[in-house]
Amino acid sequence: MTYLVKKQIKGQTYYYEYESYRVKGTVKHRCVRYLGRSKNLGKKSPVPTDVAVKNSLEYGSVVALYTLAERIGLSKIIYQATMKGGGKHIGKLAEIMVINRCLEPVSGNKLPGWYEKTVLPFLLDIPADKVHPQIFYNAMNYLTDETILRIQKELYRNVKRIYGVDTSTIFYDLTSTYFEGTHCPLGKFGHSTDHRPDKLQINIGMGVDRDCIPITHDVFTGSIRDVITVQGFAKKLKSEFNLDSPVIVIDRGMLSQKNLDGLLSLRYHYIAVRKMGTQERLIIQETLEEEFTKATVTTYSEEREIFLAEKMVDEKRWILCWNKKKAEDDKMFRDRMIARSRADLEKIRKGCGKRNLKTKEQVYHATQNVIERDGTKRYLTLEINKRGAPRLNFKLNDEQIDKERRLDGKFILETSEHDLSDIEIVQAYHTRDVVEKFFQMLKDIVELRPPYVYTEQHVKAHVFLCVLAVLLLSLLRKMLKKAGKDTMTSVKALDILDGIKRVEFSLNEGKNIIIRTTTFTDTQRELISILNVGPLGL
């Protein structure tokens, strides 16, 4: 918050703009700018009788997002897609909700209060007193499934033309989000990625490029299985977005022969990780260590060393991957679980015939609880005597442990793509972290969950607006990365720009108004240039 400071120096009155800030919990003050002598502040009165800060509005971060949204035509596209009944301001209202999700997500009821504290009323030419909660809920009514698809397609074309979208590889995955309440028609119980199995939820299928730019998404009931959604997504890419031959990267939960055949029928290639079945285990165990070659792959956050071997199995291309660091972790975890099981089994052995271990049935159930808890059933051989008082003996299954050791840190990728090298296939699969990054931004930054709307249309509209918010954040991140700011996130950049405020000063008891922005730091100026923000001159 900025405020005015008046100083008397050698009989003259000077005015300065100051701001408060905190350093480790301590409030400090610093001069933002020198405003001049009193006689220069007002045109009608040489010596102002009253100078005060009338208003201070959120400016830098808001203008950055507004500029980006206008550049890709967000409000115009939404308006054109909803012309029949949506009203002339529906695109701008949606833009308000999207920008809010990027900066300070609030409910529809609190949105007008946030709006009036920003420069958006001046940028959008919608007075703050004309904005109320119901106007936002009414706007969401017009974001139907057909309208959302039209908007997605137009935004995809604009973003691809202006910033570029790499559709050679598309990453597809599913996530869930839960509800507080029981009234949403889409809400069903199912596998919860939020670890809230006690809540109703919806599922969201998302396709993104390697820069985390969303192509399209779908909202499903909370009980739908991942594997069912793949073919519909692929057909949508083909028919609605005219993507000819991308490589679709999917997770093991989506792998089925029906899905793979469906992708191939569209002339789409795929990369997927195999489930570790009997055939997969046997091939890995039979592959010698010297058959693997060393390679390096880059993930969203780090470089990883990996060893690769390629096999053709039933005319399918399998790439065996061996992460030695992961192998060490697997071994340590298995050894720790075996040690815990052996310690508890030894207690049971010594306690046979006592307290709750007086019968063979009680001993059996106690041992099963231990090995099922630790997942060590295959590593230990248990023996309970058939006659006499219950006695327990156990020993390690060394042969099975050795077989498992040869699986440590290994997995298999299957692909229909024969033009890419094995390292390119593995790199593409590891880049799937971008879709997880998208879900993280969707839930933790723009705060998708829990949605406090309950009609089916409002829920889908809420998801769509949150996806648009992540689109803006991903575009900001792409621009920063292109400028060499690899370590700066879009959230950090917006936080820096948030320090730029639009300040109104009133002079001479409100007869004169001076509007200024706070002085830019060097970092703020650099970001303004990188993000092509402007004009910052309201």
VEXSE-633472 format. One line per field, with one value per residue (C-alpha): residue number from 1; residue in one letter; x negated, y, z. Coordinates in nm, 3 decimals. Each point is the difference from the previous one (the first is absolute). Layout:
n (NUM, ...) $
res (A, ...) $
px (X, ...) $
py (Y, ...) $
pz (Z, ...) $
% end
This chain:
n (1, 2, 3, 4, 5, 6, 7, 8, 9, 10, 11, 12, 13, 14, 15, 16, 17, 18, 19, 20, 21, 22, 23, 24, 25, 26, 27, 28, 29, 30, 31, 32, 33, 34, 35, 36, 37, 38, 39, 40, 41, 42, 43, 44, 45, 46, 47, 48, 49, 50, 51, 52, 53, 54, 55, 56, 57, 58, 59, 60, 61, 62, 63, 64, 65, 66, 67, 68, 69, 70, 71, 72, 73, 74, 75, 76, 77, 78, 79, 80, 81, 82, 83, 84, 85, 86, 87, 88, 89, 90, 91, 92, 93, 94, 95, 96, 97, 98, 99, 100, 101, 102, 103, 104, 105, 106, 107, 108, 109, 110, 111, 112, 113, 114, 115, 116, 117, 118, 119, 120, 121, 122, 123, 124, 125, 126, 127, 128, 129, 130, 131, 132, 133, 134, 135, 136, 137, 138, 139, 140, 141, 142, 143, 144, 145, 146, 147, 148, 149, 150, 151, 152, 153, 154, 155, 156, 157, 158, 159, 160, 161, 162, 163, 164, 165, 166, 167, 168, 169, 170, 171, 172, 173, 174, 175, 176, 177, 178, 179, 180, 181, 182, 183, 184, 185, 186, 187, 188, 189, 190, 191, 192, 193, 194, 195, 196, 197, 198, 199, 200, 201, 202, 203, 204, 205, 206, 207, 208, 209, 210, 211, 212, 213, 214, 215, 216, 217, 218, 219, 220, 221, 222, 223, 224, 225, 226, 227, 228, 229, 230, 231, 232, 233, 234, 235, 236, 237, 238, 239, 240, 241, 242, 243, 244, 245, 246, 247, 248, 249, 250, 251, 252, 253, 254, 255, 256, 257, 258, 259, 260, 261, 262, 263, 264, 265, 266, 267, 268, 269, 270, 271, 272, 273, 274, 275, 276, 277, 278, 279, 280, 281, 282, 283, 284, 285, 286, 287, 288, 289, 290, 291, 292, 293, 294, 295, 296, 297, 298, 299, 300, 301, 302, 303, 304, 305, 306, 307, 308, 309, 310, 311, 312, 313, 314, 315, 316, 317, 318, 319, 320, 321, 322, 323, 324, 325, 326, 327, 328, 329, 330, 331, 332, 333, 334, 335, 336, 337, 338, 339, 340, 341, 342, 343, 344, 345, 346, 347, 348, 349, 350, 351, 352, 353, 354, 355, 356, 357, 358, 359, 360, 361, 362, 363, 364, 365, 366, 367, 368, 369, 370, 371, 372, 373, 374, 375, 376, 377, 378, 379, 380, 381, 382, 383, 384, 385, 386, 387, 388, 389, 390, 391, 392, 393, 394, 395, 396, 397, 398, 399, 400, 401, 402, 403, 404, 405, 406, 407, 408, 409, 410, 411, 412, 413, 414, 415, 416, 417, 418, 419, 420, 421, 422, 423, 424, 425, 426, 427, 428, 429, 430, 431, 432, 433, 434, 435, 436, 437, 438, 439, 440, 441, 442, 443, 444, 445, 446, 447, 448, 449, 450, 451, 452, 453, 454, 455, 456, 457, 458, 459, 460, 461, 462, 463, 464, 465, 466, 467, 468, 469, 470, 471, 472, 473, 474, 475, 476, 477, 478, 479, 480, 481, 482, 483, 484, 485, 486, 487, 488, 489, 490, 491, 492, 493, 494, 495, 496, 497, 498, 499, 500, 501, 502, 503, 504, 505, 506, 507, 508, 509, 510, 511, 512, 513, 514, 515, 516, 517, 518, 519, 520, 521, 522, 523, 524, 525, 526, 527, 528, 529, 530, 531, 532, 533, 534, 535, 536, 537, 538) $
res (M, T, Y, L, V, K, K, Q, I, K, G, Q, T, Y, Y, Y, E, Y, E, S, Y, R, V, K, G, T, V, K, H, R, C, V, R, Y, L, G, R, S, K, N, L, G, K, K, S, P, V, P, T, D, V, A, V, K, N, S, L, E, Y, G, S, V, V, A, L, Y, T, L, A, E, R, I, G, L, S, K, I, I, Y, Q, A, T, M, K, G, G, G, K, H, I, G, K, L, A, E, I, M, V, I, N, R, C, L, E, P, V, S, G, N, K, L, P, G, W, Y, E, K, T, V, L, P, F, L, L, D, I, P, A, D, K, V, H, P, Q, I, F, Y, N, A, M, N, Y, L, T, D, E, T, I, L, R, I, Q, K, E, L, Y, R, N, V, K, R, I, Y, G, V, D, T, S, T, I, F, Y, D, L, T, S, T, Y, F, E, G, T, H, C, P, L, G, K, F, G, H, S, T, D, H, R, P, D, K, L, Q, I, N, I, G, M, G, V, D, R, D, C, I, P, I, T, H, D, V, F, T, G, S, I, R, D, V, I, T, V, Q, G, F, A, K, K, L, K, S, E, F, N, L, D, S, P, V, I, V, I, D, R, G, M, L, S, Q, K, N, L, D, G, L, L, S, L, R, Y, H, Y, I, A, V, R, K, M, G, T, Q, E, R, L, I, I, Q, E, T, L, E, E, E, F, T, K, A, T, V, T, T, Y, S, E, E, R, E, I, F, L, A, E, K, M, V, D, E, K, R, W, I, L, C, W, N, K, K, K, A, E, D, D, K, M, F, R, D, R, M, I, A, R, S, R, A, D, L, E, K, I, R, K, G, C, G, K, R, N, L, K, T, K, E, Q, V, Y, H, A, T, Q, N, V, I, E, R, D, G, T, K, R, Y, L, T, L, E, I, N, K, R, G, A, P, R, L, N, F, K, L, N, D, E, Q, I, D, K, E, R, R, L, D, G, K, F, I, L, E, T, S, E, H, D, L, S, D, I, E, I, V, Q, A, Y, H, T, R, D, V, V, E, K, F, F, Q, M, L, K, D, I, V, E, L, R, P, P, Y, V, Y, T, E, Q, H, V, K, A, H, V, F, L, C, V, L, A, V, L, L, L, S, L, L, R, K, M, L, K, K, A, G, K, D, T, M, T, S, V, K, A, L, D, I, L, D, G, I, K, R, V, E, F, S, L, N, E, G, K, N, I, I, I, R, T, T, T, F, T, D, T, Q, R, E, L, I, S, I, L, N, V, G, P, L, G, L) $
px (0.000, -0.139, 0.047, -0.106, -0.276, -0.037, -0.341, -0.100, -0.348, -0.134, 0.349, 0.123, 0.257, -0.091, 0.213, -0.116, 0.180, -0.097, 0.097, -0.006, -0.159, -0.103, -0.341, 0.015, 0.320, -0.128, 0.185, -0.234, 0.055, -0.164, 0.040, 0.164, -0.032, -0.042, 0.319, -0.133, 0.055, 0.349, 0.048, -0.051, 0.253, 0.319, 0.063, 0.279, -0.155, -0.370, -0.002, 0.224, 0.185, 0.053, -0.188, 0.111, -0.013, 0.350, -0.044, -0.262, 0.089, -0.157, -0.173, -0.316, 0.103, 0.357, -0.113, -0.247, 0.276, 0.251, -0.250, -0.066, 0.371, 0.077, -0.292, 0.142, 0.350, 0.151, 0.293, 0.079, 0.003, 0.227, 0.235, 0.023, 0.061, 0.285, 0.162, 0.348, 0.109, -0.336, 0.001, -0.264, -0.215, -0.011, -0.352, -0.124, 0.175, -0.168, -0.333, 0.051, 0.058, -0.305, -0.237, 0.129, -0.079, -0.361, -0.051, 0.235, 0.265, 0.326, 0.360, 0.254, 0.143, -0.335, -0.100, 0.154, -0.201, -0.324, 0.092, 0.043, -0.349, -0.163, -0.037, 0.231, 0.300, -0.208, -0.143, 0.332, 0.220, 0.239, 0.055, -0.054, 0.349, 0.153, -0.162, 0.173, -0.026, 0.305, -0.137, -0.290, 0.225, 0.224, -0.304, -0.091, 0.342, -0.104, -0.319, 0.164, -0.188, 0.034, -0.107, -0.303, -0.113, 0.032, -0.204, -0.266, -0.040, -0.031, -0.243, -0.209, -0.028, -0.093, -0.252, -0.161, -0.029, -0.141, -0.208, -0.022, 0.143, -0.205, 0.256, -0.253, 0.049, 0.317, 0.008, 0.333, 0.099, 0.292, 0.037, 0.283, 0.127, 0.239, 0.313, 0.120, 0.362, 0.219, 0.203, -0.214, 0.138, -0.355, -0.124, -0.066, -0.222, -0.311, -0.378, -0.107, -0.332, 0.059, 0.007, 0.358, 0.196, 0.266, 0.102, 0.196, -0.224, -0.026, -0.276, -0.176, -0.176, -0.271, -0.220, -0.302, -0.309, -0.358, 0.022, 0.302, 0.232, 0.348, 0.146, 0.336, 0.163, 0.314, 0.191, 0.124, 0.193, -0.209, 0.032, -0.128, -0.311, -0.307, -0.012, 0.349, -0.088, -0.294, 0.179, 0.243, -0.290, -0.192, 0.305, 0.055, -0.358, 0.055, 0.346, 0.002, -0.366, -0.114, -0.314, -0.132, -0.261, -0.105, -0.156, 0.239, -0.173, 0.222, -0.052, 0.024, 0.356, 0.116, -0.177, 0.236, -0.007, 0.325, -0.152, -0.320, 0.195, 0.220, -0.302, -0.157, 0.327, -0.024, -0.364, -0.111, -0.309, -0.019, -0.249, 0.115, -0.157, 0.080, 0.157, -0.246, 0.157, -0.151, -0.130, -0.150, -0.174, -0.145, -0.143, -0.162, -0.149, -0.142, -0.159, -0.368, -0.153, -0.245, 0.293, 0.092, -0.158, -0.039, 0.206, 0.114, 0.355, 0.124, 0.315, 0.192, -0.240, -0.319, -0.223, 0.006, -0.242, 0.173, -0.101, 0.195, 0.047, 0.239, 0.203, 0.259, 0.280, 0.296, -0.091, 0.015, -0.289, -0.090, -0.264, -0.134, -0.100, -0.229, -0.040, -0.284, 0.076, 0.359, -0.134, -0.196, 0.311, 0.207, -0.256, -0.023, 0.378, 0.034, -0.276, 0.165, 0.339, -0.151, -0.189, 0.319, 0.196, -0.270, -0.010, 0.378, 0.010, -0.267, 0.223, 0.287, -0.225, -0.101, 0.359, 0.153, 0.229, 0.033, 0.273, 0.156, -0.217, 0.131, 0.141, -0.151, 0.273, -0.097, -0.367, 0.087, 0.206, -0.270, -0.269, 0.221, 0.066, -0.375, -0.100, 0.301, -0.071, -0.362, 0.056, -0.254, 0.209, -0.210, -0.329, 0.073, 0.092, 0.217, 0.068, 0.247, -0.002, 0.306, -0.005, -0.043, -0.030, -0.043, -0.358, -0.123, -0.308, -0.093, -0.289, -0.097, 0.086, -0.340, 0.092, 0.301, -0.197, -0.264, 0.269, 0.144, -0.347, -0.031, 0.323, -0.113, 0.016, 0.122, 0.309, 0.106, 0.125, 0.204, 0.028, 0.129, -0.245, -0.292, -0.151, -0.122, -0.304, 0.032, -0.131, 0.250, 0.283, -0.114, -0.047, 0.354, 0.140, -0.192, 0.127, 0.348, -0.081, 0.141, 0.355, -0.061, -0.135, 0.319, 0.215, -0.212, 0.059, 0.368, 0.050, -0.255, -0.038, 0.333, 0.176, 0.232, 0.103, 0.240, 0.244, 0.284, 0.238, 0.224, 0.200, -0.158, -0.044, -0.154, -0.242, -0.117, -0.026, -0.204, -0.244, -0.026, -0.079, -0.267, -0.153, -0.008, -0.182, -0.266, -0.024, -0.099, -0.250, -0.152, -0.035, -0.173, -0.235, -0.075, -0.087, -0.228, -0.174, -0.054, -0.164, -0.242, 0.188, 0.008, 0.015, 0.275, 0.357, 0.299, 0.124, -0.330, 0.009, 0.355, -0.101, -0.279, 0.233, 0.257, -0.223, 0.109, 0.305, 0.220, 0.027, 0.246, -0.087, 0.259, -0.114, 0.172, 0.278, 0.068, 0.005, -0.302, -0.086, -0.346, -0.038, -0.338, -0.144, -0.262, -0.360, -0.112, -0.292, -0.257, 0.150, 0.350, -0.120, -0.167, 0.318, 0.211, -0.228, -0.006, 0.376, 0.065, 0.231, 0.149, 0.084, -0.064, 0.123, 0.352) $
py (0.000, 0.343, 0.326, 0.363, 0.157, 0.379, 0.142, 0.356, 0.084, 0.355, 0.143, -0.186, -0.284, -0.314, -0.308, -0.362, -0.327, -0.271, -0.367, -0.251, -0.344, -0.284, -0.155, -0.312, 0.123, 0.354, 0.287, 0.240, 0.302, 0.124, 0.286, -0.098, 0.334, 0.373, 0.185, 0.355, 0.325, 0.086, 0.278, -0.242, -0.263, 0.185, 0.226, 0.206, 0.052, 0.079, -0.137, -0.303, -0.007, -0.376, -0.288, -0.360, -0.340, -0.046, -0.351, -0.267, -0.271, -0.332, 0.083, -0.173, -0.367, 0.079, 0.191, -0.278, -0.262, 0.233, 0.079, -0.371, -0.088, 0.274, -0.104, -0.351, 0.146, -0.162, 0.235, 0.046, -0.375, -0.067, 0.281, -0.129, -0.356, 0.109, 0.278, -0.150, 0.122, 0.038, 0.379, 0.244, -0.033, -0.380, -0.024, 0.268, -0.165, -0.330, 0.183, 0.147, -0.348, -0.143, 0.279, -0.033, -0.374, 0.082, 0.253, -0.034, -0.270, 0.084, -0.116, 0.172, 0.177, 0.163, 0.072, 0.352, 0.106, -0.118, 0.157, 0.352, -0.014, -0.050, 0.212, -0.235, 0.238, 0.253, -0.258, -0.173, 0.310, -0.172, 0.212, -0.186, 0.095, -0.183, -0.330, -0.238, -0.376, -0.103, 0.152, -0.248, -0.299, 0.110, 0.015, -0.359, -0.115, 0.079, -0.206, -0.316, -0.306, 0.115, 0.355, -0.118, -0.216, 0.295, 0.217, -0.271, -0.032, 0.375, 0.049, -0.292, 0.164, 0.339, -0.136, -0.219, 0.296, 0.243, -0.218, -0.337, -0.330, -0.318, -0.268, -0.264, -0.151, 0.032, -0.102, -0.130, -0.085, 0.005, 0.162, 0.040, 0.281, -0.033, 0.187, 0.136, -0.107, -0.268, 0.176, -0.004, -0.237, -0.072, -0.077, -0.371, -0.201, -0.138, -0.023, 0.334, 0.154, 0.252, -0.283, 0.088, -0.321, 0.128, 0.280, 0.007, 0.093, 0.068, -0.110, 0.228, -0.134, 0.240, 0.013, 0.236, 0.061, -0.014, 0.367, -0.073, 0.177, -0.160, -0.121, -0.125, -0.161, -0.189, -0.028, -0.346, -0.150, -0.087, -0.376, -0.026, -0.214, 0.150, -0.264, 0.088, 0.363, -0.043, -0.069, 0.289, 0.236, -0.122, 0.028, 0.355, 0.097, -0.140, 0.135, 0.333, 0.109, -0.164, -0.152, -0.247, -0.222, 0.092, -0.245, -0.046, -0.067, -0.181, -0.166, -0.370, 0.032, 0.092, -0.285, -0.247, -0.172, 0.172, 0.343, -0.080, -0.130, 0.311, 0.232, -0.187, 0.015, 0.381, -0.023, 0.120, -0.149, -0.071, -0.032, -0.180, -0.177, -0.371, -0.153, -0.239, -0.338, -0.346, 0.057, 0.338, -0.140, -0.291, 0.221, 0.239, -0.286, -0.162, 0.322, 0.011, 0.308, 0.048, 0.035, 0.336, 0.322, 0.322, 0.311, 0.326, 0.135, 0.341, 0.032, 0.316, 0.066, -0.208, -0.226, -0.377, -0.275, -0.304, -0.322, -0.131, -0.327, -0.058, -0.313, -0.093, -0.198, -0.125, 0.259, 0.276, 0.226, -0.031, 0.222, -0.133, 0.283, -0.037, 0.281, -0.110, 0.263, -0.121, -0.357, 0.090, 0.157, -0.309, -0.229, 0.216, 0.009, -0.377, -0.072, 0.233, -0.167, -0.350, 0.098, 0.138, -0.312, -0.231, 0.193, -0.023, -0.365, -0.077, 0.154, -0.217, -0.310, 0.065, 0.074, -0.319, -0.162, 0.320, 0.265, 0.057, -0.265, -0.313, -0.160, -0.068, 0.212, 0.299, -0.045, -0.027, 0.321, 0.186, -0.100, 0.090, 0.344, 0.062, -0.114, 0.166, 0.326, 0.002, -0.158, -0.274, -0.311, -0.109, 0.048, -0.217, -0.366, -0.067, -0.336, -0.071, -0.352, -0.220, -0.192, 0.104, 0.350, 0.275, 0.058, 0.239, -0.026, 0.237, 0.058, 0.226, -0.103, 0.089, -0.111, 0.232, 0.290, -0.045, 0.009, 0.319, 0.152, -0.036, 0.203, 0.286, 0.342, -0.146, 0.059, -0.056, 0.254, -0.118, 0.216, -0.018, 0.273, -0.140, 0.325, 0.119, -0.141, -0.179, 0.303, 0.228, -0.234, -0.005, 0.378, 0.048, -0.225, 0.175, 0.336, -0.117, 0.176, 0.311, -0.129, -0.064, 0.356, 0.121, -0.182, 0.146, 0.355, -0.078, -0.111, 0.193, 0.336, 0.075, -0.204, -0.222, -0.192, -0.017, 0.168, 0.176, -0.027, -0.300, 0.005, -0.207, 0.303, 0.217, -0.277, -0.039, 0.379, 0.024, -0.266, 0.179, 0.337, -0.163, -0.165, 0.342, 0.141, -0.271, 0.076, 0.360, -0.117, -0.251, 0.265, 0.232, -0.283, -0.069, 0.367, 0.005, -0.319, 0.141, 0.307, -0.217, 0.021, -0.379, 0.007, 0.262, -0.127, 0.194, 0.031, 0.157, 0.242, 0.109, 0.040, 0.238, 0.198, 0.015, 0.262, 0.249, 0.193, 0.271, 0.279, 0.292, 0.312, 0.264, 0.359, 0.311, -0.190, -0.216, 0.279, -0.143, -0.366, -0.128, -0.359, -0.171, -0.349, -0.105, 0.015, -0.312, -0.205, -0.130, -0.350, 0.134, 0.191, -0.315, -0.205, 0.270, -0.024, -0.382, -0.036, 0.289, 0.162, 0.331, 0.267, 0.065, 0.355, 0.024) $
pz (0.000, -0.091, 0.188, -0.023, 0.212, 0.039, 0.092, 0.091, -0.131, 0.040, 0.015, -0.309, -0.005, -0.197, -0.061, -0.034, -0.066, 0.252, 0.033, 0.286, -0.030, 0.228, 0.060, 0.219, 0.163, 0.064, -0.170, -0.182, -0.222, -0.319, -0.242, -0.328, -0.177, 0.049, -0.097, 0.008, 0.187, 0.114, -0.254, -0.291, 0.105, -0.095, -0.295, 0.154, 0.339, 0.040, 0.354, 0.055, 0.326, -0.006, -0.164, 0.054, -0.168, -0.135, -0.138, -0.067, -0.254, -0.103, -0.324, -0.129, 0.018, -0.108, -0.309, -0.090, -0.003, -0.168, -0.278, -0.057, 0.004, -0.253, -0.219, -0.045, -0.044, 0.309, 0.069, -0.371, -0.068, 0.299, -0.104, -0.358, 0.119, 0.230, -0.205, 0.021, 0.341, 0.171, 0.005, -0.120, 0.313, 0.035, -0.142, 0.239, 0.297, -0.083, -0.028, 0.348, 0.143, -0.180, 0.112, 0.356, -0.005, -0.092, 0.279, 0.296, -0.053, 0.175, -0.023, -0.221, 0.304, 0.082, -0.360, -0.019, 0.307, -0.159, -0.335, 0.138, 0.156, -0.341, -0.315, -0.192, 0.023, -0.200, -0.241, -0.072, 0.025, 0.241, 0.315, 0.326, 0.124, -0.298, 0.097, 0.243, 0.072, -0.200, -0.320, 0.012, 0.067, -0.288, -0.230, 0.092, -0.122, -0.358, 0.012, -0.133, -0.128, -0.362, 0.087, 0.196, -0.293, -0.243, 0.236, 0.041, -0.377, -0.063, 0.289, -0.126, -0.343, 0.147, 0.250, -0.267, -0.238, 0.258, 0.234, -0.171, 0.124, -0.047, -0.080, -0.107, 0.347, 0.208, 0.366, 0.128, 0.355, 0.240, 0.341, 0.249, 0.219, 0.290, 0.113, 0.330, -0.022, -0.154, -0.270, -0.317, -0.269, -0.120, 0.350, 0.056, 0.230, -0.166, 0.013, 0.150, -0.107, 0.281, 0.257, 0.096, -0.063, 0.243, -0.240, -0.323, -0.291, -0.372, -0.238, -0.248, -0.310, -0.119, -0.309, 0.000, -0.210, 0.130, 0.113, 0.220, -0.246, 0.017, -0.329, 0.124, 0.302, 0.101, 0.327, 0.102, 0.288, 0.303, -0.049, -0.358, -0.061, -0.169, -0.272, -0.130, -0.083, -0.240, -0.328, 0.039, 0.065, -0.306, -0.228, 0.127, -0.091, -0.349, -0.081, 0.186, 0.005, -0.326, 0.152, -0.256, 0.162, 0.353, 0.242, 0.294, 0.333, 0.251, 0.338, 0.079, 0.133, -0.352, -0.178, -0.168, -0.336, -0.096, 0.066, -0.188, -0.300, 0.012, -0.004, -0.291, -0.196, 0.021, -0.117, 0.341, 0.161, 0.371, 0.285, 0.313, 0.296, 0.026, 0.308, 0.164, -0.083, -0.034, -0.353, 0.089, 0.308, -0.195, -0.277, 0.248, 0.204, -0.314, -0.130, 0.092, 0.160, -0.289, -0.243, 0.157, -0.132, 0.199, -0.084, 0.162, 0.003, 0.112, 0.208, 0.090, 0.288, -0.039, -0.209, 0.061, -0.094, -0.147, -0.177, -0.300, -0.190, -0.289, -0.083, -0.263, 0.166, -0.206, -0.267, 0.262, 0.092, 0.368, 0.161, 0.330, 0.235, 0.302, 0.251, 0.230, 0.263, 0.012, 0.021, 0.314, 0.152, -0.086, 0.165, 0.314, 0.031, -0.049, 0.253, 0.252, -0.041, 0.026, 0.316, 0.155, -0.091, 0.140, 0.328, 0.044, -0.108, 0.259, 0.267, -0.120, 0.002, 0.360, 0.100, -0.140, 0.258, 0.202, 0.028, -0.344, -0.171, 0.168, -0.316, -0.342, -0.159, 0.215, -0.089, -0.371, -0.002, 0.194, -0.252, -0.298, 0.145, 0.019, -0.350, -0.166, 0.183, -0.119, -0.342, 0.077, -0.064, -0.300, 0.188, 0.307, 0.037, 0.306, 0.165, 0.281, 0.144, -0.055, 0.330, 0.360, 0.140, -0.265, -0.113, -0.269, -0.220, -0.283, -0.239, -0.288, -0.355, -0.149, -0.351, -0.015, 0.150, -0.272, -0.270, 0.147, 0.019, -0.377, -0.038, 0.225, -0.169, -0.329, -0.211, -0.362, -0.253, -0.298, -0.311, -0.355, -0.107, -0.201, -0.131, 0.342, 0.181, 0.331, 0.192, -0.180, 0.100, 0.363, -0.001, -0.131, 0.271, 0.279, -0.128, 0.105, 0.329, -0.169, 0.034, 0.371, 0.021, -0.168, 0.256, 0.281, -0.127, -0.056, 0.360, 0.206, -0.180, -0.168, 0.272, -0.201, 0.311, 0.161, -0.240, 0.182, -0.296, -0.042, -0.324, -0.275, -0.226, 0.271, 0.096, -0.360, -0.039, 0.321, -0.126, -0.336, 0.159, 0.216, -0.309, -0.172, 0.303, -0.027, -0.373, 0.082, 0.263, -0.243, -0.271, 0.248, 0.093, -0.367, -0.060, 0.306, -0.112, -0.349, 0.156, 0.199, 0.331, 0.040, 0.380, 0.031, 0.019, -0.128, 0.360, 0.107, -0.294, 0.088, 0.363, -0.106, -0.227, 0.280, 0.162, -0.267, 0.123, -0.151, 0.258, 0.000, 0.201, 0.087, 0.053, 0.127, 0.174, -0.305, -0.258, -0.183, -0.072, -0.091, -0.126, 0.015, -0.009, 0.250, -0.119, -0.189, 0.125, -0.250, 0.025, -0.061, -0.307, -0.133, 0.047, -0.165, -0.302, -0.008, 0.036, -0.239, 0.254, -0.075, -0.001, 0.371, -0.009, 0.138) $
% end
